[in-house]
Amino acid sequence: MRYQLDLTLRRAEGALARVLGTAERRGFSPVRIDGEAQADGDRWHLRMTVEGQREADNLQQQLAKLYDCLDVRVQPCR
């Protein structure tokens, strides 16, 4: 199943690597990644599509625990 993740991250070195590593350790493979810096320059808005056989609830909870992750929303892709 595919899921769309909308994340707000602190603009910090390694933040993207931590997000990708967390997703992969939870059994999700990134399919598409798109992001942009926010106007204030301190945050990134990241849109990521992942694919996996598991439910995304655990992934959302684990991403929310990351220090760099300020907000995370997960929804199934149509």
C-alpha positions in Angstrom: 0.0 0.0 0.0 1.2 3.5 -0.7 1.0 6.4 1.7 1.6 10.1 1.4 3.6 11.7 4.2 3.5 15.5 4.8 6.3 16.5 7.2 7.6 19.7 8.7 11.2 19.4 9.6 13.8 21.6 11.3 16.4 22.6 8.8 19.2 20.6 10.3 22.1 18.5 8.9 21.0 14.8 8.7 17.3 15.5 9.2 16.3 13.9 5.8 18.6 10.9 6.4 16.9 10.3 9.8 13.5 10.4 8.2 14.5 8.0 5.4 16.2 5.7 7.8 13.2 5.6 10.1 10.8 4.8 7.2 13.1 2.0 5.9 13.5 0.4 9.3 9.7 0.3 9.6 9.4 -1.6 6.3 8.6 1.3 4.0 10.4 2.1 0.7 10.5 5.7 -0.5 8.9 6.1 -3.9 8.9 9.9 -4.3 10.3 12.8 -2.3 9.7 16.5 -2.8 10.5 19.3 -0.5 11.0 23.0 -0.1 12.3 25.4 2.5 9.8 27.5 4.3 9.8 31.3 4.1 11.4 31.7 7.5 14.4 29.5 6.4 14.4 27.4 9.6 12.1 24.7 8.4 11.5 22.4 5.5 8.2 21.1 4.2 8.7 17.6 2.9 6.2 15.5 0.9 7.2 11.8 0.6 5.4 8.9 -0.9 6.3 5.5 0.6 5.2 2.0 -0.2 5.0 -0.9 2.3 2.8 -3.8 3.5 2.4 -2.5 7.0 -0.1 0.0 8.4 1.3 3.6 8.6 0.3 4.3 12.2 3.6 3.0 13.6 5.6 5.0 11.1 3.7 8.2 12.0 4.4 7.6 15.7 8.1 6.9 15.1 8.6 9.9 12.8 6.9 12.2 15.4 9.5 11.1 18.0 12.3 12.5 15.9 13.8 15.7 17.2 13.9 17.3 13.8 10.3 16.4 13.0 7.9 19.2 14.0 4.8 17.8 12.4 3.8 14.6 10.4 0.6 13.7 8.7 0.1 10.4 6.9 -2.7 9.5 4.5 -3.3 6.6 2.1 -2.6 7.4 -1.6 -5.5 7.2 -4.0 
